[in-house]
Amino acid sequence: MISEPELVGEWSAGRPAEEAGPDPAPPPPSRGGGRAPWWWALGGAALASVVWAGALAVQDRSAAAGPPVRYRHAENLCDETPLKMLAAMGGSIDGRRPKHGESPAQDWAYCSIGTSGGEGRLAYEHQVLVELHKKLDPEPEFGAGPGLEPGMRPVSAEVEQVPGLGERALMSTAVGWPQLQVLDGGAVFTLTTRWYGVDGPDSAQEPDEDAVKAAMIEDMRALMARLRR
């Protein structure tokens, strides 16, 4: 059994309270420690926020600028579209009808070129449309067809890829007529060729469609090179 003095010696400092003296003063705070890590963390978070805000601002400006357009707008597209290969297949050119429009989102230019038949030759009509997309990338809707002329909208499922022309090129049959569409550098080019028979015993028959398509591809290549910035 533990005696009373042992209990006192176990749980007491062993001297009177008046001799113990005051509690020692706490050490002064360090100048380089304590709150310094908190300030550095705050500064790092602020710097990260500035960098992130700057990145978002650059992205917003890039989105507002739209896709880079590598082609120039032609108010009179007929002056830029000789269609030498296609013109050699028909008679003389009997009419050029240009149209154009400009807006913050898109510039477009259109040209319809007709060739006369006669002497047993077919008459042709060529429609050219150039759309410059300045706000949105045209790639997601490429191949849906332009909206200027109802006859230029593709309605057939016969579509084939044309290699070596722009970023992407499609040859389709729109309302029975061949249509070539090319996507490149923020621009969409569309060329449609139609032909009509002539009256008389020597009237021409249907043309060689493969030859027509080959001529369309070469004339499209020449037009794109002419409008390239």
C-alpha positions in Angstrom: 0.0 0.0 0.0 1.4 3.4 -1.0 1.8 5.9 2.0 0.7 9.5 2.0 4.1 11.0 1.5 4.7 8.8 -1.6 1.4 10.0 -3.1 2.5 13.7 -2.5 5.9 13.1 -4.0 4.3 11.4 -7.0 1.8 14.1 -8.1 3.5 17.4 -6.7 6.6 19.4 -7.8 7.9 19.1 -4.3 8.2 22.8 -3.5 5.8 25.6 -2.4 3.8 27.4 -5.0 5.4 30.8 -4.1 8.9 29.4 -4.9 7.9 28.0 -8.3 8.0 31.4 -9.9 6.0 32.7 -12.9 5.6 30.6 -16.0 8.3 31.1 -18.6 7.4 33.5 -21.4 6.6 31.9 -24.7 9.3 32.2 -27.4 8.9 35.1 -29.8 7.5 34.2 -33.2 10.1 33.6 -35.9 10.4 36.2 -38.7 10.9 33.6 -41.4 8.4 31.0 -40.3 4.8 30.7 -39.2 2.8 32.5 -41.9 5.3 32.6 -44.7 4.2 29.2 -46.3 0.6 30.5 -46.3 1.7 33.6 -48.2 3.7 31.6 -50.7 0.7 29.3 -51.3 -1.6 32.3 -51.8 0.9 33.8 -54.2 1.1 30.6 -56.2 -2.6 30.3 -56.4 -2.9 33.9 -57.6 -0.2 33.3 -60.2 -2.0 30.1 -61.4 -5.3 32.1 -61.6 -3.6 34.8 -63.7 -2.1 32.2 -66.0 -5.4 30.3 -66.4 -7.3 33.6 -67.0 -4.8 34.5 -69.7 -5.1 31.1 -71.4 -8.9 31.4 -71.4 -8.6 34.9 -72.9 -6.4 33.6 -75.7 -8.8 30.8 -76.3 -11.7 33.2 -76.5 -9.9 35.5 -78.9 -9.0 32.5 -81.0 -12.6 31.3 -81.1 -13.8 34.8 -81.9 -11.3 35.1 -84.7 -12.7 31.9 -86.3 -10.8 29.5 -88.6 -7.9 30.9 -90.7 -9.2 31.6 -94.2 -6.6 31.1 -96.8 -8.6 32.4 -99.8 -9.6 35.8 -100.9 -13.1 37.0 -101.6 -14.0 37.8 -105.2 -16.9 40.1 -105.7 -17.1 39.0 -109.4 -16.4 35.3 -109.3 -17.0 35.0 -113.0 -13.9 37.1 -113.7 -11.9 34.5 -111.7 -13.5 31.4 -113.2 -12.5 30.7 -116.8 -13.3 27.0 -116.6 -11.1 26.3 -119.6 -11.5 22.5 -119.5 -15.2 22.6 -119.2 -15.6 25.4 -121.7 -13.8 23.3 -124.3 -16.4 20.6 -124.0 -19.3 22.9 -124.9 -20.0 25.7 -127.4 -19.3 29.3 -126.9 -20.0 31.0 -123.6 -23.3 32.9 -123.9 -23.7 34.3 -120.4 -22.0 34.9 -117.0 -24.1 35.8 -114.0 -22.3 36.7 -110.8 -23.6 37.3 -107.3 -21.9 37.9 -104.0 -22.5 38.7 -100.4 -20.4 39.7 -97.3 -21.1 39.4 -93.6 -19.1 39.1 -90.4 -19.7 35.4 -90.4 -19.3 34.5 -94.0 -18.4 35.9 -97.4 -19.7 34.1 -100.5 -19.5 34.5 -104.3 -21.5 32.8 -107.0 -21.2 32.5 -110.7 -23.4 30.8 -113.3 -21.8 30.3 -116.7 -23.7 29.0 -119.7 -22.4 27.7 -123.0 -24.5 27.5 -126.2 -25.1 24.3 -128.0 -25.7 24.2 -131.8 -24.4 22.0 -134.5 -25.3 18.9 -132.6 -23.5 19.9 -129.5 -24.8 19.9 -126.0 -25.5 23.1 -124.1 -23.9 23.4 -120.6 -24.5 25.4 -117.5 -21.8 25.6 -114.8 -22.5 26.9 -111.3 -19.7 27.9 -109.0 -20.0 28.9 -105.4 -17.2 29.9 -103.0 -18.0 30.3 -99.3 -15.5 31.8 -96.9 -16.3 30.9 -93.3 -14.9 33.5 -90.9 -16.5 32.5 -87.6 -17.2 28.7 -87.5 -15.3 25.8 -88.9 -17.2 24.5 -92.0 -15.8 21.0 -91.6 -18.7 19.6 -89.4 -21.3 20.4 -92.1 -19.2 19.8 -95.1 -21.0 17.9 -97.8 -24.5 19.1 -96.8 -24.7 21.3 -99.9 -24.9 25.1 -100.3 -28.2 27.0 -99.9 -28.1 29.5 -102.7 -29.6 27.5 -105.5 -32.0 24.6 -104.8 -30.5 22.8 -107.9 -27.1 22.7 -106.2 -28.2 20.7 -103.2 -27.0 17.1 -103.4 -29.9 14.6 -103.2 -28.2 11.4 -104.3 -26.3 9.0 -102.1 -23.7 8.5 -104.8 -20.7 10.2 -103.3 -17.0 9.5 -103.9 -13.9 10.9 -102.4 -11.5 12.9 -104.7 -7.9 12.5 -103.5 -5.3 15.2 -103.8 -7.7 18.2 -103.8 -7.8 20.4 -100.8 -8.3 19.0 -97.3 -11.3 17.0 -98.4 -13.1 16.7 -101.7 -16.4 15.0 -102.7 -17.8 14.2 -106.1 -21.6 13.5 -106.0 -24.6 13.4 -108.3 -27.0 16.3 -107.5 -30.3 15.9 -109.2 -28.7 13.8 -111.9 -25.8 16.2 -112.4 -22.2 15.9 -111.2 -21.3 18.2 -108.3 -17.8 18.7 -106.9 -17.3 20.1 -103.4 -13.9 20.9 -101.8 -13.1 21.9 -98.2 -9.9 23.8 -97.7 -8.5 26.5 -95.5 -11.8 27.7 -94.1 -13.4 27.8 -97.5 -15.9 25.6 -99.3 -15.9 25.4 -103.1 -18.8 24.0 -105.0 -19.0 23.3 -108.8 -22.0 21.9 -110.5 -22.3 21.1 -114.2 -25.5 20.5 -116.1 -26.1 19.8 -119.8 -29.0 20.0 -122.1 -29.7 18.4 -125.5 -30.4 20.3 -128.7 -33.2 19.7 -131.2 -32.6 18.2 -134.6 -31.5 14.9 -136.2 -27.9 15.5 -135.3 -28.6 16.4 -131.6 -25.8 15.2 -129.3 -26.3 12.4 -126.9 -25.3 12.2 -123.2 -21.7 13.3 -122.6 -18.9 11.1 -121.2 -19.5 11.8 -117.5 -16.0 10.6 -116.5 -14.6 13.2 -118.9 -16.9 15.9 -117.4 -15.8 15.0 -113.9 -12.1 15.1 -114.8 -12.6 18.6 -116.4 -14.4 19.8 -113.3 -11.5 18.6 -111.0 -8.9 20.4 -113.1 -11.0 23.6 -113.4 -11.6 23.6 -109.6 -7.9 23.2 -109.0 -7.2 26.2 -111.2 -9.8 28.3 -109.4 -8.5 27.4 -106.0 -4.9 28.4 -107.0 -6.2 31.7 -108.4 -8.0 32.6 -105.2 -5.3 31.4 -102.8 -3.9 34.2 -100.7 
